[in-house]
Amino acid sequence: MADEQSTPQPPDAGPPPEPMTREQAIDLLMTGPTAWNEWREGNANEEIPILEDAHFEGAKLAAAHLEGAKLFRAHFEGAYL
């Protein structure tokens, strides 16, 4: 049996944070691009939740970094893109 190696963690690191939920991602995007972009920069390795069929009516998303976001059939009526 091969020895399994894991990345050492500092003793006070605690468990990794939970991934963002779809609802949290939608809420964060609705606050505007600044908070969303900050989250993306701080969580570059985290996968974006699937945002298919999400409602972004009236959202101000012109500067939001949405690369890789799955937005199939999302609703953007009145959104600033």
C-alpha positions in Angstrom: 0.0 0.0 0.0 1.5 3.3 -1.0 1.9 6.1 1.5 -0.6 8.9 0.9 0.9 12.3 1.1 -1.2 15.3 1.8 -0.4 19.0 1.8 0.6 20.0 5.4 -1.8 22.4 7.0 -0.9 24.9 9.7 -2.3 23.7 13.0 -4.8 26.6 13.2 -5.9 26.4 9.6 -9.2 24.8 10.4 -11.4 23.1 7.8 -11.6 24.7 4.3 -14.5 27.1 3.7 -17.7 25.7 2.2 -18.1 26.5 -1.6 -20.4 29.3 -2.5 -24.0 28.2 -3.2 -26.0 29.2 -6.2 -28.2 31.5 -4.1 -25.1 33.1 -2.5 -23.6 33.7 -6.0 -26.8 35.3 -7.3 -27.1 37.5 -4.2 -23.5 38.6 -4.5 -23.9 39.4 -8.2 -27.0 41.5 -7.5 -24.9 43.7 -5.1 -22.8 44.7 -8.1 -19.5 43.9 -9.7 -17.2 45.1 -7.0 -18.1 42.5 -4.4 -18.3 39.8 -7.1 -14.9 40.6 -8.5 -13.3 40.7 -5.1 -14.7 37.2 -4.3 -13.4 35.9 -7.7 -9.9 37.3 -7.0 -9.9 35.8 -3.5 -11.3 32.4 -4.6 -9.7 31.9 -8.0 -9.6 28.1 -7.7 -13.3 27.8 -6.6 -15.7 26.8 -9.3 -18.6 29.3 -9.9 -22.0 27.8 -9.1 -24.2 27.1 -12.1 -26.3 30.2 -12.6 -28.6 28.7 -15.3 -32.1 30.3 -15.3 -31.0 32.9 -12.7 -32.8 36.2 -12.6 -30.6 39.3 -12.9 -33.2 41.8 -13.9 -32.0 45.4 -13.3 -28.6 44.2 -12.1 -25.5 46.4 -12.7 -23.1 43.9 -14.1 -21.1 45.8 -16.7 -17.7 45.4 -14.9 -18.4 41.9 -13.4 -15.9 39.2 -14.2 -18.2 36.5 -15.4 -15.7 34.4 -17.3 -16.5 30.8 -16.9 -20.0 31.4 -15.5 -22.7 29.1 -16.7 -25.5 31.6 -17.5 -27.6 29.6 -20.0 -31.2 30.9 -20.0 -30.4 33.6 -17.4 -32.7 36.6 -17.3 -31.1 40.0 -17.8 -34.1 42.2 -18.6 -33.1 45.8 -17.7 -29.7 44.8 -16.6 -26.7 47.0 -17.2 -24.2 44.8 -19.1 
